[in-house]
Amino acid sequence: MAPLIEERIEILERRLLQQESINEIRGVLGSYCKAIDARNPDALSPLLCEEISLVVTPWEIDIKGRAAVTPAATQLPPPVATSNSST
């Protein structure tokens, strides 16, 4: 037997909530990437939790707390551009 209207509505509401959550996560990730790429501490800071920890092993970086991580994260060397093509 097909689900009742109430059950179908409940399923659709859960799916909508899940999609809204996914979209919000994508938005935060996009904002984070833009802030890092622009080296913009004012845009980055509100995206980080107070207890954040930044560990970058190759440069022996181990920094804790939003106030310390924000400026450090925006001063990291830019990523190395790589190309991986198999032709």
PyMOL commands that set and color helices and strands:
alter all, ss='L'
color gray80, all
select helices_A, chain A and resi 5-37+41-47+57-59+66-73
alter helices_A, ss='H'
color red, helices_A
select strands_A, chain A and resi 53-56+61-64
alter strands_A, ss='S'
color yellow, strands_A
deselect
rebuild
show_as cartoon
